[in-house]
């Protein structure tokens, strides 16, 4: 009882698509998986200011296609596409493969659980009161049109001697309903007194498509 399940992993292949989509023989699978993680970490580290909510990777024999979901696409694209060209060159140097970068704009950053988690983490790093920060984030997300939101902060909250967790929620969060679109995000706030973990669940309503349509394709 009480086992925690990652909301996205729970729905992958049923109502959610895989974040990495490719096929590889057993011998090449491990190195390609590590390469995917390197690409994600590099982008998050160097382009975190562009509010990137999700990074998807598709592979063919010849090239790697990187799809970035960003709330501020202009910062990644740059003037006349100069910045995105630089990103592509950096990823090619990192992987030694041909890279194609696609930028997809995120309509409402307030409805992206990852971006909400990162925003809360940034506020905590600036020594903002954690309860007020959580309340403001929930109010903003619910106003933007979410049906429910839950935020969990864990660590030495407010610089306390002993770590603990604080949970706040609004609306409904049907975690066990596979047809419910639950967006999940995790971020860490690096404070002077330790690291605080921030988890966010956002309920966006039912999936518009059927489970079969969402799980189609040779995703790997």
N, C-alpha and C positions, 0 to 999 in steps of 0.2 A: 504494500500500500504506500501511497505517497511518493511514488517514483516520478522523477522529473523527466519529461521528454521534450526534446527540441521541437518546437512547433513546425519549423520548416522541414526538418528531417522526417517527421511523422507523416507529412503530406507529400513528400517527394515521390514521383512516379504515379501519384494518384490525382492530386489536384495541382501540385507544384512541379515546375520543370527543374531539371538538374542545372546547377550553376556552371558545371563544366560538361561540355557535350563533345565527346570523341570516343573512338574505339582504339584499343591498342592490344597487341599480344602480351602475354604474361611477363615476358622479359623487359619490355619497354614501359609497362604500366607504372611501376614505382618511380622511375626518373621523371616521367611526364607529370605525375602527380606532384612531385617536389617542385618541378618547374612552374606549375600552376600556382603553387603557394608563393614562390619567389616573386612571380609577376604581381600577385595580389598585394603582397607586403610592400613591394617597391612602389606601387601606385599609391597605396594608402599613406605611406611615409612621405612621399614627395609631392603628392597632389591632394592631401587631405583637406586643404583650404577650399577645394572646389566642391565640397559637400557631396561626396560619392557614396551613394546608398548601396549599390550592388555592382559587382564585377563578374561578368559572364565570359567564359572562354570556350571557343569552338575551334577544333583542329581539323585540318585536312592533311594529306601527305606533304603538300607544298608549303602551307602557311598556317599561322595561328591568328585567329580573329578574336580581338579583345573588345567586348562591349561594355562601356562604362555608363552607368545610370547616375547622372549628376544633376543636382539642383542649380548649379552654376556652370552650365556648359561653356559659356563664353570664356571663363578662366582657363579651361583646358584647351579650347580651340585656339585662342590667341588671335592676334591681328593677322588676317589673311591665312589663318591655319598654321602659323609658324610654330605655335606652342605644341599643337598635336603632332606635327612633324618631328619636333624634338623628342617628344614622348616615344614616338614610334622608333626613332633611332636608338634611344636609350634601352628600350625593350629588346631590340634586335641585338645590341651589344650584350645584354644580360643573358639572352637565350641562344644566340647564334642562329636564329631562325627568322624567316620573313614574317613580319607582323602587320596586321591591318587593325587600325583602331577606329571604332565606331562610338560616337557620343550620343546618348539618348537623354533627353531632358526629363527630369522628374517634375511633374506638374505642381504638386503641393508637398513641400518638404515637411510640413507639419504632420502629414499622414505616413511618412516613412519612419518606421520604428528605429532603424539604424541612425538616422539623422537626429531624431529626438533624443536617443541615448547619448550621442556625441555632444549634443547641445547641453544636456544636463551635466555631463562629465566636465565640459569646459567651464560651466558656472561653478561647479564644485572646486575646480582648480583655482578659481578666483576667490575662493573662501566665502562663497554665497551660502546662506542658510539652506540646508538640504531639503527641509520640509517645504519651505516657500518655493524653492526651485522646482520640486516635484509637482506642486500644486499649479504653478504657472504653466509648466509643460503640459499637464493634463488638460487645463482649461483651453490652451491654444489648440491642442489636437482635437478636442471635442467640438470646439467652435468651427474647425476646418471641415467637419463632417464625419468624423469617426463615430462608430457605434459603441465603442468601449476602449479603454486603455488601462493598462496596469504597469506600474513602475516599481522596481525593486532595487534599492541601494544597499550595499553590504560593505562593511569595513569599519574603520575607526571614524564613524560619523561625528562631525563637529570636533574632531581631535580627541575624542573620548579615549580613556585608558584601555577599555576592552572593546573589541570589534563586535558589531551586531548588525542585524539587517532590519530595514524599514520598508514596508510595502504599502502602496497607496493605489487605489483603483477607482475608475468611474465607468458607468455603463456596464455592459455585459462582455465577458471574455469566454466564449464557448470553446475551450481548448480541445475537448474530445470530439467535437463535430468536424468530420473531415471536409464537409462542404463549406465550412466557415473559413473565410479568408483572414487568417491571423498573421500579421507581419511581425517579425521578431528582430530585435536589435540588441547588441551588446557593446559596451564601451567601458574604458577604464579611465578614472581620474587619478593622475599622479600628484598627490598632495604632499606637503612637507612631512606630514605625520604618517604617511603610508598610502597604499593604493586602495581606491574605492571602486568597486564594480557596480556598473549600472545596467540593468536588464529592462527592456521595454517590450510589451506586447500591445499591439494595436489591432482592434477588430474592425475590419473594413467592410463587413457584410458577406453575403454568399458569393461564391464563385459564379460568374456568368456562364462559363462553359461547363460541359459535362466532364466527369473524371476521365473518361476514355480519351477525349480530345486533348486534355492536358498531359496525359501520359504517353501520347504517340511519339514516334521517332526513335532513333537508335542512340539515345543519350547514354553517356557513360561517365 
